[in-house]
Amino acid sequence: MDISVIKFIRALLEALFIGFCIVIPILCFIKTKLKTLHLKEPFILQAINAVRIAGILYALTSLHEVNLVYFQKASAADAIAPAKLLPSAYLSYMFYPPLAYLLLTQLLWVKKVYTNKAALLILCLILLIAPQWFYIMGLLRVSEMDYYQPDWLLLLGNILRNTFQGLFILFSITFILMLLSGKLKLREAS
């Protein structure tokens, strides 16, 4: 698969994770008064199903990088793998997010996690913060990697763009899955 396709899929899945981490805590703690349209609970459950599968897909997209770093040789004459040429901090930065997304999203298979509002809120906060680059850099305290002072206005613009992109992708994917599964329908008021 082409690397640009993999990057597109990863960006789509990261946006799904961000949208999930913003919308689901809000939906868990608001009360709706709509009696005929039961949309909140099926939406939450369908979003959880989408994020479970997205975590697996995100980890699978990193297998290409694992192959490039660990199993391909630098040249035919040289038997040194590229992993020996890269600093260990860079490898941690490269492989930590897929592993974190995989492990955190697979916790959603446990029924006590996705039915308990407090546990779901905590998991969403961890899923929002843990795989991000600023958290990884703080954990590693990397002196080997290039550090630069970011432009804060540009950084704020990227955060806002990623947030709105994540919200749009979460609603789009979840509503499409709800339509395909037949869970999106009007119910009679009793």
Secondary structure, 3 states (H helix, E strand, C coil): CCHHHHHHHHHHHHHHHHHHHHHHHHHHHCCCCCCCCCCHHHHHHHHHHHHHHHHHHHHHHCHHHHHHHHHCCCCCCCCCCHHHCCCHHHHHHHHHHHHHHHHHHHHHHCHHHHHCHHHHHHHHHHHHHCCCHHHHHHHHCCCCCCCCCCCHHHHHHHHHHHHHHHHHHHHHHHHHHHHHHCCCCCCCCC
